[in-house]
């Protein structure tokens, strides 16, 4: 079987770019939002940046794992 053949359920072409963009936006948004909520609940000010950085790192890892050749 050809390694470059399209696998069912995998996005192709422009869809891959939009999927990657969605990962890179939602990762920091979700984890940054969780950090922001915890900051307000606990009265701290350091969890939002930690959540943003963690979200970015996890989003990049998810993209690499999903689309690695």
WONORZI-V271396 format. One record per pair of residues at least 6 apart in sequence whose C-alpha atoms are under 6 Angstrom apart, sorted by the first residue. I is the first residue (numbers start at 1). J is the second residue. D is the distance in Angstrom with one decimal. If there is no record, write none. Layout:
# WONORZI-V271396
i->{I:I}
j->{J:J}
d->{D:D}
This chain:
# WONORZI-V271396
i->{23:24:27:27:27:28:28:28:31:31:31:32:32:32:35:35:35:36:39:39}
j->{59:59:55:56:59:52:55:56:51:52:55:48:51:52:47:48:51:48:45:47}
d->{5.6:5.4:4.4:5.9:5.2:4.7:4.0:5.2:4.7:5.9:5.1:5.2:4.4:4.3:4.6:4.1:5.0:4.7:5.5:5.8}
